Amino acid sequence: MDLLCQLDSVLCDTVEAWLSFNSTDDDLAYFSDITPEAQRALRSIQKIFRQLQGSQRRLLLLKNYCSGFLSDVSQVPSFDRGSSCD
């Protein structure tokens, strides 16, 4: 779970930074007069960040699933390994 939380945190920060950069009234407007090659590169970057957003959503689902699983497992009574089942 710790790893999932760390991944979620980093991915969330990365996506939020991109969304801020990519908004029409922020930093992306600086690149309005770029070459066609740079426009293609920017579109590729945008596509990658859309994929990261999808990965972030799947990671959140996985994190919720694992959290629920851990909750269910913690409610199962533990058995003494030394006892026999006679």
C-alpha positions in Angstrom: 0.0 0.0 0.0 2.9 2.4 0.8 4.2 2.0 -2.8 0.7 2.7 -4.3 0.4 5.8 -2.1 3.8 7.0 -3.2 3.1 6.4 -6.8 -0.3 8.1 -6.5 1.2 11.2 -4.9 3.9 11.6 -7.5 1.5 11.0 -10.4 -1.0 13.4 -8.9 1.6 16.1 -8.5 2.8 15.6 -12.1 -0.7 15.6 -13.6 -1.6 18.7 -11.6 1.5 20.5 -12.8 0.7 19.6 -16.4 -2.9 20.7 -16.1 -1.7 24.1 -14.7 0.8 24.5 -17.5 -1.7 23.3 -20.2 -4.5 25.7 -19.3 -5.2 28.3 -21.9 -4.4 31.3 -19.7 -1.2 30.1 -18.3 2.3 28.9 -19.6 1.2 27.1 -22.7 0.1 30.3 -24.4 3.8 31.2 -24.5 4.2 28.6 -27.2 1.5 29.9 -29.5 4.0 30.8 -32.3 6.0 27.6 -32.5 7.0 25.6 -35.6 4.9 22.8 -37.0 7.5 20.3 -35.7 7.3 21.7 -32.2 3.4 21.7 -32.4 3.6 18.0 -33.2 5.9 17.4 -30.2 3.6 19.4 -28.0 0.6 17.2 -29.2 2.7 14.1 -28.4 3.4 15.5 -24.9 -0.3 16.2 -24.4 -1.2 12.7 -25.5 1.3 11.3 -23.0 -0.2 13.3 -20.2 -3.7 12.1 -21.1 -2.3 8.6 -20.8 -0.8 9.5 -17.4 -4.2 10.8 -16.3 -5.7 7.4 -17.3 -3.0 5.6 -15.4 -3.7 7.9 -12.4 -7.4 6.9 -12.5 -6.5 3.2 -12.7 -4.0 3.5 -9.9 -6.7 5.1 -7.7 -9.0 2.2 -8.4 -6.2 -0.3 -7.6 -5.5 1.6 -4.4 -9.1 1.6 -3.3 -9.4 -2.1 -4.2 -6.3 -3.0 -2.1 -7.5 -0.8 0.8 -10.8 -2.7 0.8 -9.0 -6.0 0.5 -6.7 -5.1 3.5 -9.8 -4.1 5.5 -11.5 -7.4 4.7 -8.4 -9.4 5.5 -7.9 -7.6 8.8 -11.3 -8.8 9.9 -10.6 -12.5 9.4 -9.7 -14.1 12.7 -6.2 -15.3 12.9 -5.4 -19.0 13.8 -2.7 -20.3 16.0 -0.3 -22.1 13.7 0.8 -24.4 16.5 -2.7 -25.9 17.1 -3.9 -29.0 15.5 -7.2 -29.6 13.8 -8.1 -32.9 15.6 
